[in-house]
Amino acid sequence: MKIIKTPPQGVNMLAPSEELKGALYQLYIAVFKSSISENHKQKILTSILAYEPWSWRVVGISKNALKAFADYNFRYRTRAFQRDHHFQNRIITFRKMLKNRMLYEEWWAWFWENDRTLLVTNTEHSQQNYTFKEDIIPIDWKKGFFQCQKTAGFACTVNREGRFLEKLAKEYQIE
């Protein structure tokens, strides 16, 4: 298996290279073939497919989360926000990946489609009390906002994400 080096500090990777996707697929195959428990396999897949700038990419924000950011002067507050796998829970994504061995193209398309997240308040996340069509404002993930951090959480700086959210709040008239 070929080792893929992490890009230098500050390099913005909005999506993985084909080389990295190939390496991740080889790890998936090794996990799939292993005799460890499914629960253990799911945890390993979480580790393999997380902690990259493109992991858990944010494709929308709830109006309540945007309002909360406005209330905090567009600064991040610990335990106020969550990325939510609204489209499909990660456990469902991984269970299908582990049920039958997937070919590379199917595997990547399945993972990439289902790794999309929405930025919501902690309350919205825990209670699942928002409606996609009514409460979510789309965000173009290709702009690279809210990238996954190396250990946990996501990047949210005043100068980058804060300014973006301030413009978004004005556009959607959220105060």
C-alpha positions, 0 to 999 in steps of 0.5 A: 500500500502506498503511503500518502503524505498529508499536504503541508500546513495551510494547504486547502484541500476541498476534496481528496485527490484520486491518489488519496481516495485510492489509498482510503479505498485500500484501507476500507477493503482491509477493514471490510476483510478483517475478522474484527467486530462490525462495531470496531470496523465502524470506528476504524472507518470513522477514523479513516474518513474523518479529520481531513479538511474535506470530511463532514463538509458543510453544505448548509446552515440553519437559520437558527444557527445563523441567528446564533452566530449573529448574536455572538457577533459572528464568533464561534461559541463552544457547544453552540453548534453541530455539524449534522449528517442530516441527509443520512446518519453516518452509521447507516453509511458505514453499515452499508459499506460493511454489508457488502464489499463495494467497488471503488466508484460505488464506494466513493460515490456512496461515502461522498454523497452521505458525508454532507453535513448541515451546520445547526444549533446543538438544540436543533441537532439533539432534537432534530427539530428543523426542516430542510426546505424551510430552515436551511440556507445552502452553502457552497462547500467548494468555498471551503468554509467550516473545514474539519479540524485535525482532531475534532470539530471544524474551523470557524474564524472571525475573519473567514467564516465570520465575515462569510456568515455576516454577509449571509445574514444580511442577504437572508435578513437575519439579525 
